[in-house]
Amino acid sequence: MNDLLDDLLPILFSVFVGGIIGIEREYQLKAAGLRTMILVTLGACIFTMLSMNLGESGSPDRIAANIITGIGFVGAGVIFKEDNRVSGLTTAVTIWICASLGMTIGAGYYQEAAIGSVVVFLLLIMFKYIQDIIDKISVRYTYQMTLPYEDGVVGKYEAVFKDHDLKSQRGKQVRSGEKYTIMWRVQGAAKNHEVCTKVLLNDTSIEEFKF
């Protein structure tokens, strides 16, 4: 009976820890949410318990190293690039830290796992608000415009960015006949982006505008 409780306790605790972190990810509508975080923490915990029970013949350190390698592949699956912006890094790192917490629980370090899970949960919440504050001060968007080709057209719109206190970096440029497609990476305060995009959306000379 005691052996059963010894095995059941870390499993239940890993589900609880993974659930706490998963709830925050689920609330943020991330690709890897509640179920993913619970399963990652639980899986790492079970593998660690197995490696501990195998003893020296089973090379516990090698099994632990393979857990980290395997989690690396899982984390890589949630990272993707869209419109010159990389997304999913925080979720990938969260998966990685959930695995480490599961391994900590499986090894019997419950106090360390409890403290670690609380710290991770608080950091995820706090960093979201800090990131929102930073974005209000400075955020980068990619602006893509398709315009009729004419001399000075690039400088004209870079002057528009400058008038709205936005810093622009010219990117890819493509000319097709009389059409000219230009891409800029533009950085500045969120409110300045909002005003600038309204001006550009009302510009009748812009045939297509993406941001």
Buried (B, 14 or more C-beta within 10 A) or exposed (E): EEEEEEEEEBBEBBBBBBBBBBBBBBEEEBBBBBEBBBBBBBBBBBBBBEBBEEEEEEEBEEBBEEBEEBBEEBBEEBBEEEEEEEBBEBBBBBBBBBBBBBBBBBBBBBEEBBEBBEEBBEBBEEEEEEEEEEEEEEBBBBBBBBBEEEEEBBEEBBEBBEEBEBBBEEEEEEEEEEEBBBBBBBBBBBEBBEBBBEEBEEBEEBEEBEB
